[in-house]
Amino acid sequence: MRKQLADTREIEQYLEQQMPAASRLLFQVRMLLDPMIKEKVAAQRKVLQLVRWLGREEKKKQLDQVFGQLMQDETFHHTITTIFK
């Protein structure tokens, strides 16, 4: 299990460009030599994309709630509607 965790951490560092240049090149060579690593990188890339997407969706919901609360304020509502007329 620790090996898998270490591999995942290394892949994330690679994908987020947090590796030193020499380590990054070495990792790229390992991907060329081991197709399994390349598959793991592709899978982890998809996971990171989903996590980011879900984070954006959560932020959007929070912003919608704040906007709804602000629109209940009469002064704010009037100001916003006059700006966008």
Residue, then its C-alpha position, 0 to 999 in steps of 0.5 A: m500500500r505504501k508503494q501505491l501511495a508513493d507512486t500516486r504522490e510522485i505522479e501528482q507531483y509530475l502532473e502539477q509540475q512540482m518536480p525538479a527538472a532532472s526528476r521530471l526527465l527521469f520520470q518521463v523516461r520511466m514512462l517511456l519504458d513502463p507502459m503501466i506508469k503511463e496508464k497510471v499517469a493518464a488515470q491520475r490526470k483524469v482524477l485531478q480533472l474531476v476533483r478540480w471540476l467538482g471544486r468549481e461546481e461547489k464554488k459555483k453553488q456557494l456563489d449562487q447562494v451569496f447572490g441569492q442572499l444579496m438580491q434579497d436586499e432591496t438596495f442591492h437589488h435596485t443597484i444591480t438591476t439599474i446597472f444592467k438595464 
